[in-house]
Amino acid sequence: MMTKPPKGVREFYDKTAREWADRWYADDSMLPLLRRFMALLLESPRVLDLCCGAGYESGRMAALGAQIVGIDLSGESIAIARERNPALTFHEEDMLNDYAYTGPVDAVVCIAGLVHLSWEQLRCAFERMDAVLRPGGRLLLVIREGVGRQAERSDVVIDGECYDRAFYAHTLDELRETSAGMFAYEQELADTGPSVWRNYVFCKPE
Ligand SMILES: C[S@@+](CC[C@H](N)C(=O)[O-])C[C@H]1O[C@@H](n2cnc3c(N)ncnc32)[C@H](O)[C@@H]1O
């Protein structure tokens, strides 16, 4: 008997976006981190919310004074982001594709987005960020600390359908290595202690 291949990352987020959006719009636990990052930037920065999901942190950054453009692979997530933040700009796009049409930005915020890329894909993702980030600009990268594909977080069954969410953990050394020549590591924000989630700031030299 033929087994159906699992659905992928885009299908997983299209399927779960509406249910999770309500939860994340109500949860402002990332606000202190966003405030600390925004304090490193110039006034009214133009910020790319990369892998913005349903736009909850986009809205929070806009309320803190940022001009936001958001990108996400999931069309359903982008539809919700637009409904809830009609004044902001969102694009349905793959972070590995060329999105330089969004124009130059002062910062890129990527919260739990790189978790869907393998080590081999990181270099391409950084090249795409490099193409839009102004010299002197900053990246905020929220990653899950660890090494390689996380099987228990990747393979998910919803309503009897199998999904491969392609979930990867990374280390700071991996980020430094794959972004070498483009970005320099600056600092960790809001040290999360023993948490597996880490908030790293990188900068692009002038
Ligand atoms: C764990 S959610 C994080 C959402 C949001 N950044 C947050 O603050 O919670 C990961 C998001 O990354 C998006 N994503 C995964 N792979 C992507 C890719 N290749 N290009 C763009 N977005 C991607 C998913 O659609 C999903 O919305």
The ligand as an ORCA input file, in Angstrom:
! r2SCAN-3c Opt
* xyz 0 1
  C       7.010     29.263     14.912
  S       6.218     30.342     13.768
  C       6.795     31.913     14.338
  C       5.859     33.034     13.972
  C       6.223     34.403     14.526
  N       7.493     34.905     14.013
  C       6.260     34.497     16.041
  O       6.773     35.475     16.521
  O       5.772     33.639     16.759
  C       7.218     30.104     12.303
  C       6.725     30.877     11.095
  O       7.720     30.754     10.067
  C       7.054     30.628      8.827
  N       8.001     30.001      7.879
  C       8.496     28.750      7.934
  N       9.330     28.537      6.906
  C       9.346     29.696      6.178
  C      10.025     30.102      4.999
  N      10.826     29.278      4.329
  N       9.830     31.367      4.574
  C       9.004     32.225      5.222
  N       8.325     31.887      6.343
  C       8.509     30.638      6.824
  C       5.837     29.787      9.131
  O       4.833     29.915      8.152
  C       5.430     30.355     10.502
  O       4.499     31.406     10.379
*
